[in-house]
């Protein structure tokens, strides 16, 4: 999903996907976990070169949150 979205829109430079335990938690951040896709796993790592060339070779997925839920 993340890679598909970035290919559809080359102006996307980072993506975060948040997961919640309950529907009531939607809109309040994440309660189960979050996945970020960004250069070297650093949300602030997009340079002007990356933005203009769309070179995604340094991009990594990072996982935060409730680990046992992320790997089921």
C-alpha positions in Angstrom: 0.0 0.0 0.0 2.7 2.5 0.9 4.8 1.9 -2.2 1.7 2.0 -4.4 0.7 5.4 -3.0 4.2 6.8 -3.5 4.2 5.6 -7.1 0.8 7.1 -7.8 1.9 10.5 -6.5 5.6 11.3 -6.8 5.1 14.4 -4.7 4.7 12.2 -1.6 8.0 12.1 0.3 7.1 10.3 3.5 4.2 8.2 4.6 3.0 7.2 8.1 0.3 4.6 8.7 -1.2 4.5 12.2 -3.2 1.6 13.7 -5.5 1.8 16.7 -6.9 -0.8 19.0 -10.4 0.7 19.0 -12.5 2.8 16.6 -12.9 5.3 19.4 -9.1 6.0 19.2 -9.2 7.1 15.6 -8.1 10.7 15.2 -6.1 10.6 18.5 -2.8 9.3 17.1 -2.1 5.6 17.3 -2.7 3.1 20.1 -1.6 -0.1 18.5 1.3 1.0 16.4 2.6 3.1 13.6 4.7 2.4 10.5 6.7 5.2 8.9 8.4 5.1 5.4 11.1 7.7 5.0 14.8 8.2 4.1 17.0 6.1 6.5 14.1 5.8 8.8 14.3 9.5 9.6 11.1 11.5 9.2 13.2 14.7 8.7 15.6 13.0 6.2 14.1 14.2 2.9 16.6 16.4 1.1 15.9 18.7 -1.8 17.7 16.1 -4.0 15.5 13.3 -2.9 12.4 15.4 -3.4 13.3 16.5 -6.9 14.7 13.1 -8.1 12.3 10.8 -6.2 15.3 8.6 -5.4 13.8 6.2 -2.8 16.9 3.9 -2.5 17.6 5.1 1.1 14.0 4.7 2.3 13.2 2.3 5.2 10.2 1.2 7.1 10.3 1.9 10.9 7.8 0.4 13.3 6.7 1.9 16.6 4.2 0.7 19.1 2.7 -2.5 20.4 5.1 -5.0 18.8 3.1 -8.1 19.4 0.2 -6.6 17.4 2.4 -5.5 14.5 3.7 -9.1 13.8 0.5 -11.2 14.0 
